[in-house]
Amino acid sequence: MKIIDIKNKSEYLKEYFTLCNLEWGEPVNENDMEEYLVMKQEKVLNGDKFISILGLVENNCLLGFIALFKYEDGQDRKLTPWYASMYVKKEYRGNGYSKILNNAILNEAKELGYDKLFLKTDLENYYEKFGAKYLHDLNNGEKLYYIDCRIGTNNKKESE
């Protein structure tokens, strides 16, 4: 099992965007899905808002992922970067993989020179176990947190 940067790996990026869309996005009609995936991949390659997309991979299977965004749509652009889209596939949950992903993104942020990450969520008492500190409620009912990225372990990602 290893953490890899999947930002430039189309085979994993398609799965990343498909799962993100299913979990958090507006439904995309099956006929439009390929066009949607191409558009999303172009945004990543053009440096839009994606800083990093890390994947937890075993035997060429993507188990989960996490990302760092430059900004979060609808939020103050002074808040940067954003801890985003942590996801572990259902069949792999309960194995501590979210902790591995969390530590990987904190290390990535540290390597990039960031001291703090922001995140928004409607989950109760989840991100606190990763060191998230509550800031305030947002207008959409979610809560805004920050995480000190100097906390964490040294999970190293592989450059494949």
C-alpha positions in Angstrom: 0.0 0.0 0.0 1.3 3.4 -0.9 0.4 7.1 -1.2 0.9 8.5 -4.7 0.3 11.8 -6.3 -2.5 11.1 -8.8 -2.8 14.6 -10.2 -1.2 13.6 -13.5 -2.4 10.0 -13.6 -5.5 9.9 -15.8 -6.4 6.3 -14.8 -6.8 7.4 -11.2 -8.1 10.9 -11.9 -11.2 9.6 -13.7 -12.1 7.5 -10.8 -11.4 10.4 -8.4 -13.8 12.7 -10.2 -16.4 10.0 -10.7 -16.4 9.2 -6.9 -16.3 12.9 -6.0 -19.3 13.5 -8.2 -21.2 10.6 -6.7 -20.4 11.7 -3.1 -20.6 15.5 -3.3 -21.6 16.7 -6.7 -24.6 17.3 -8.9 -25.6 14.2 -10.7 -24.1 13.9 -14.2 -26.1 12.1 -16.8 -24.3 8.9 -18.1 -24.1 10.3 -21.6 -22.4 13.5 -20.4 -20.0 11.7 -17.9 -17.1 11.4 -20.3 -17.3 15.1 -21.3 -17.5 16.0 -17.6 -14.4 13.9 -16.8 -12.4 15.5 -19.6 -13.4 19.0 -18.4 -12.4 18.1 -14.8 -9.0 16.7 -15.9 -8.3 19.8 -17.9 -9.0 22.0 -14.9 -6.4 19.9 -12.9 -3.8 20.1 -15.6 -4.4 23.9 -16.1 -3.7 24.5 -12.4 -7.2 25.8 -11.7 -7.8 25.2 -8.0 -6.0 21.8 -7.4 -2.7 21.9 -5.5 -2.4 18.2 -4.8 -4.5 15.0 -5.2 -3.1 12.1 -3.2 -4.3 8.6 -3.6 -3.9 5.5 -1.4 -3.2 2.7 -3.8 -2.7 -1.0 -3.4 -2.2 -3.4 -6.3 -3.1 -0.6 -8.8 -6.5 -0.2 -7.0 -7.4 3.2 -5.6 -8.6 2.7 -2.1 -9.1 6.3 -1.2 -7.9 9.9 -1.8 -7.5 13.4 -0.4 -6.8 16.7 -2.0 -5.4 20.2 -1.3 -7.3 23.0 -3.1 -6.1 26.6 -3.5 -9.6 27.9 -2.7 -13.0 26.6 -1.9 -15.9 27.8 -4.1 -18.1 30.3 -2.3 -15.6 30.9 0.5 -13.2 33.8 1.3 -10.3 33.6 -1.1 -7.9 34.7 1.7 -8.5 31.3 3.4 -6.0 29.0 1.7 -5.3 26.2 1.2 -8.2 23.9 1.7 -8.2 20.3 3.0 -10.6 18.7 0.6 -12.4 15.6 -0.6 -11.1 12.9 1.8 -12.7 9.7 0.7 -12.2 6.0 1.4 -14.2 3.5 -0.6 -16.9 1.8 1.5 -15.3 -1.7 1.2 -12.1 -0.3 2.7 -13.5 1.7 5.6 -12.6 0.9 9.2 -9.0 0.1 8.4 -7.4 3.4 9.5 -7.0 4.6 5.9 -8.4 8.0 6.6 -5.7 8.6 9.1 -3.1 7.6 6.5 -4.6 10.0 4.0 -4.9 12.8 6.7 -1.2 12.4 7.6 -0.2 12.3 4.0 -2.0 15.6 3.2 -0.6 17.3 6.3 3.0 16.3 5.2 2.3 17.4 1.7 1.1 20.8 3.0 4.2 21.1 5.2 6.5 20.3 2.3 4.8 23.1 0.3 5.3 25.6 3.1 1.8 25.8 4.5 1.2 26.1 8.3 -2.6 25.8 8.3 -5.3 24.1 6.2 -9.0 25.1 6.2 -11.9 22.7 5.8 -15.7 22.8 5.9 -17.9 20.0 6.8 -21.3 19.0 8.1 -19.9 15.9 9.8 -20.1 16.1 13.6 -17.0 15.1 15.7 -15.1 13.6 12.8 -12.2 15.9 11.8 -11.5 16.8 15.4 -9.7 13.4 15.7 -7.3 14.7 13.1 -6.6 17.9 15.0 -9.3 20.1 13.3 -10.2 23.2 15.4 -13.6 24.8 15.0 -13.7 28.4 13.8 -17.4 29.2 13.2 -20.6 28.1 11.5 -21.1 28.9 7.8 -24.3 30.2 6.2 -25.0 26.8 4.5 -25.1 24.9 7.9 -21.5 23.5 7.6 -18.8 24.3 10.1 -15.5 25.9 9.2 -12.3 24.4 10.8 -8.6 24.7 10.5 -5.9 22.1 10.9 -2.3 23.0 12.0 -0.3 21.1 9.3 2.7 20.9 11.5 1.0 18.1 13.4 1.1 14.6 11.9 3.5 11.8 11.0 5.9 11.4 8.2 4.0 9.2 5.7 5.9 9.7 2.5 4.2 9.7 -0.9 5.8 7.9 -3.8 6.4 9.7 -7.1 5.2 7.3 -9.7 
